[in-house]
């Protein structure tokens, strides 16, 4: 239809033109609605730019730039007429159109005739350079404006917004871009209110839409339209009380244009208090300040300058510099006749009146590669043909003016410093780096509005609650009443009470009351909007989070295995259990190895490791035998008195001096006369410091290597001995419970049947995640069914969530949790996706946890149950049956030792006292028995020892007499001398 309209207009106004453009004048067209704010400002700015270009001969080399203005007056038809008039008058470029609707239409014509279209107001994100190569946006596209609004919504932590917009291409496509950007930040547009294109919207049409919005949940409203419709929306919103506390209004750049260019009435100013809006950011410069000082003279005070006036000024200069480049390259401006459409409708349409700009492609490229310093700052285009470094100022409307609270740039997002400062740093769009100054919101409040309320439609929040038949401590209701109570219900009501706003709600039971309902179906009811919230013992699992959002967990949960257990009776061979058979074998082997090593190291230099093989083997075994007690330190005895024989063993060591005095019966005055003050009575052992930490072995170790090996081995024996003692203590004193099921791994590897709770997610987890056949799974509906199935062997174990299991074990002590908890999750309340109530409820649950109320609710419902059979699980006292094996071994050892001993004694007695000739039978036996008992009682080798001591005493007596004689002789000699 557009093409036919263009052809029709051509028939009406067509005029054939030949020849090239006179190079003395360069024609540029401009299509705007000059009664609008942007139209008025653009007209003044473009004419000022035209005058400045023509006053500088270095730009066009004496040629003149002529801008022809065409007023479209909000009419698409007049915009097309103006464009066709420019096309037949050898126009090299057109500034405009003002609206994106006409930009879509005229871009087709520009593509055919190679005439660039440059617009700083038609900023529709859908105007693709691929589809419209000759259309150039000389101001930031609305895509960046919508990105800035999305960042603001995310910064203030709102999840939903309502979009109000004019139903034209630019506004509609801008809202589409906003929806995409919000989705990237996990936000969304909950409702889109389309109004007739500006300025056709009426009071009643706006009223109808705002009444609908007022009944909705979201209180964040984005208004993307133009000045006439926008001010009408705020006027109606003020009437409806929608610019009060709790509401948030974010307006696009149209509102900042109104603030910059017009004087607001008090009524209009009151209707926009607290509103946030954006204004294109143009950096400060001397060139900009000079132009601002000229503005009042240029406009005669009729209208204020806004940023789009600066973009209009710079657009003219872009074209001028691009044309200058053509001339500098030796080119000229020429047109040729258009043959497009020749022959259409049998040749009745004559399109030859339209001229094709021969240098259009060159001019387009020169514009896209422009690099100049304008009123708006550095002007350059990126690869996507958008201006580099787009930025906006964030404005808060206050009184009759506004306050700037920050900036937004495509480089680093929201900030309170100018974007030019951030360009010198690496880009940082992290959450912590996003900043804005404080805002005075509608209703003159400084606290950030929540951004949503419960819908004002008289409907209460529908709270779905599972109608459980078991574990009613969590959720239950009285028969014949709507009264609900339980742990989960108390947590929900306590959390709701902490919300900073009232929440009307009512509980709705889900389930038939005959069996536990399916919790997956309950969650799906929230997804399908049958319930607004689901409250109960609902586990937070992956497949449920795909449909709904959950609050912060209010209790930890996870799947565990419950199985029957029995006490392990203490075994008479329990002392063997601390070590495995391998450990026993290795320990015994090392006793032999260490003994052999020490024997090898000592054999050649130590007499105690020599002798008959039998003696050496015994010595080697005894050397590495573990200790039973540390040695007793040997006392020192003053040398002034005689050491009794009972305190002597073999040797006497004299202080630190070398020399060993053999024997014990001697006079200590001889040693005292030699300067010895103390004597240390020792045995055959060699004392060395570290080995006494463990035990005193009988044999001396002479070699250094032997001592090092023995010390290390004794340290190992200490550790093994301590570990054995600790393990045996635990085995004998701690109650030992045993079960054939050791955990979930045992169940997976076996073919035993497994119980699960009806309605729980455990069934799906066992079958889908662990690949356990459903034929092995048994549904159980109550704790009593758990106990019956486990006791009867109908199931080997039950898999359920830990909170249920803890309640079950509180009254069933014959069972216990085996293995580790093999999933980690929690219970929470389910809400629709992106529900703002989820955040507030989570905050309330965290508050309950921090102030202790959550624990008190838990104790009220779940901690007051104590297992009545706990006495059966107490540890038994140690009994004889735990040790009779040890006593048996000791008894057998004693019996065998005595048997061997008496056999040896009888053999030795028979050899030393052979039986004599015949005698009286009775007296002979009695006397022989007495002789045997006397033989056994005598000390072996006693007479030999007595004679040896006697000889030692005699030798010491002779030494003493010699010393006395020597002293007497000395005394006589002395007297003689006198």
Secondary structure, DSSP 8 states (H G I E B T S, - for coil): -HHHHHHHHHHHH-----S---TTEEEEEEEE-TTSHHHHHHHHHHHHHHHHHHT-HHHHTT-EEEEEEEE-TT-HHHHHHHHHHHHTTT-SEEE--SSHHHHHHHHHHHHHHT-EEEESS---TT--TTT-TTEEESS--HHHHHHHHHHHHHHTT--EEEEEEESSHHHHHHHHHHHHHHHHTT-EEEEEEEE-STT---HHHHHHHHHHHHTSSB-EEEEES-HHHHHHHHHHHHHTT-SSTT-EEEE-HHHHHHHHHS---HHHHHHTTT-EEEEE-----HHHHHHHHHHHHHHTTSS---HHHHHHHHHHHHHHHHHHHHHHTT----EEE--TTTTGGGGT---TTSEEETTHHHHHHHHHT--EEETTEEE-B-TTSSBSS-EEEEEEEETTEEEEEEEEETTTEEESS-HHHHHTS-----GGG-------BTTTB-S---SB---SSS--EEEEEE--SS-TTTSEE-TTS--EESHHHHHHHHHHHHSSS---EEEEEES-SSS---HHHHHHHHHTTS-SEEESS-B--HHHHTTEEE---SEEE-EEEEEE-EE----TTGGGTTS-HHHHHHHHHHHHHHHHHHHHHHTTT-GGG-S-HHHHHHHHHHHT---SS------EEETTS---GGG--SEEEETTSS-EEE-S-S-HHHHHHTT--EEEEE-S----TGGGGT---SS---SHHHHHHHHHHHHHHHHHHHHHHHHHHHHHHS--EE-S--SHHHHHHS---EEEETT-THHHIIIIIS---GGGEEEE-SHHHHHHHHHHTS-SEEEEEHHHHHHHHTT-TTEEEES-----EEE--EEETT-HHHHHHHHHHHHHHHHTHHHHHHHHHHSS---TTGGGGS-----GGGTHHHHHHHHHHHHHHHHHHHHHHHHHHHHHS---S---HHHHHHHHHHHHHHHHHS-TTHHHHHHHHHHHHHHHHHHHHHHHHHHHHHHHHHHHH-
